[in-house]
Amino acid sequence: MGVDTKAIIRKGVTLPEIKMCLEEKYGEVVVHNTHADYFFVLGFSDGEGKRNLNVFFRDLAKSDYGIEGVLLSLGSWGNSIEIMKTLLGKFGGYLDKNDCDDKGFEPYNPEEYLKGDDMSRHDAFTLEVIHKLGFDKLQIAMELFEKYKKIEAPH
């Protein structure tokens, strides 16, 4: 088991929003699907090396730490804390710099965190599309869905 830097960002933040926030600072971010439709890995380079940010939706943060939000986990080396602070600066939440020490989570940018809201049905659908088709197919799938959602089934 390794040492991780963890953050919990406000509820309702979407995978595309997290990806865009990271891309603004670090460039290209690749979304990797996993075995579960609520767990994704974002791969990117931070200038010091290749990084993999684990992103957990659903109520994992609440069940594991008693804090509602989207759980983020990143190996604790290099500028892990700075990466998490980039996300927390935009979305607010809580930061645990080292999950193996006794300090635990500390609030970070609480004004933004309080703007959180439950995941909408649309956001849940978006996660399902990403999980089943891949992030690179998201835009095409959503455009097709919008185009054809009003078509009635033949009688």
N, C-alpha and C positions, 0 to 999 in steps of 0.2 A: 504494500500500500504506500502510495506516494503522498507527499505534502501538497495540498491544493490551496489556491486562493479562491474564495467563493464570494459571490454576490447574489443578492436577491433584488431584482428590479420590480417596479410597480406592475400590478396586474394589468392585463390587457395589451401589453406590448406585443407586437407581432414579430414573427421571424424576419419578414422583409425589413422591418424597422431596425432590428438589431443588426442585420447584415449591412444596411445602408450606413448606420452609425459607425461601424467598424471600417467600412470602405472609405468613408470621408477622411479617416486618419491613416489607415494602413494599406489602402489599395484593394486589389482584388480579394474577395472572400468567396470561398467555395463551400456550398452547403452539402453535407453528406447525410444521407438517410441512415437510420439505424434499424434495429429490430422492432422499435415501438413508434407509434405515430405521435408521441408526445416528446420524443428525445431526438435531437439533431446535433451534429457536430459541425462547427464552422471552422474551416481551415484558412489560414492566412499567414503572412509573414510580417513580423513586427520590426524588422531591421536587425534583430539579434538571432533570429532563427524562425523555423516554421512552428506555428502554434495551432493548437486544436482547442477551441472553446466548446465545452459541452453545455447545451441549452436544454433545460427540462421544463416543459409546460405542465399543465394540470395542477394538482395540489401537492406536489412533491415538497416544495419549500415549507408549506404549512404543516404537512405530516411529519417531516423530518426536523424542522427547526421552529415551528410555531409562528412563522412569519408568512403572510400571504404574498404571492408574487411569482415571478419567473426565476427559477434557480439557474445560476451560471456557475460553472466550475472550470478552472484553468490550472494546469500544473504550476506550482509556485517556484518560479525561477525567472531570472531576467527582469523584465518590466511588467510582470503579471499584475501588480497592484496598479500601475499606471493604466494598463489596458482596462481593468475593471472600473477604474475611476472615470475613464472616458465614457463608458456605458452608464455609470451611475450619475455622471454629470448631466447627461441627457434625460435619463428616465427616473432618477432618484432611487433610493432603496437602502440596502444594508450591505456592509462589506466585512468579510472575515479574511484578514490578510493571510492567516496561516491556520488552517483547520486542525492542526495538531498542537496548538498552544491552548492556554486556558482563557484567552481573551474573548473569543466568540464574535458575534456580529455587532457592528457599530453603525448607527444611522449615517447616511450620506445624502445630502441634497433632499431633505424631507419634503420640501415644497412640491417638487416634481413627483415624488413617490405618492403623495396624497391625491394626485390626479388620476390614480389607477382606477380601473373599472374591470368588471368581469369580462372574460373573453366572450365575444359575440358568436352567434351561430355562424356568421360569415367567416370569422377568424378560425373557428374550429374546422369549417369546410376547407379553408385555405391550407391548413396544416395537413388535412387528409390528402388533398391533391398533391402537395409537396411530397408527402410520404409515399404515395402510390406511384407518382409519375416523375418525381425529382424536381428540384427547384428550377432547373433550366426550362422546364415545360410549364411552369406556373402561369406565366403571362398568356401563353397560347390557350391553355385550358380554361382560364377565367374569361378570356375573350369569347371562346366558343360557348361557354356556359351562358354568358350574357346574351349572346346572339340567339341561342336556341331555347332559352328558358320559357319563352312565351308561346312556343309551338304546342298546339294541342295534339293529343294522341288521336290517331284515326279511330273512327267509330266502327 
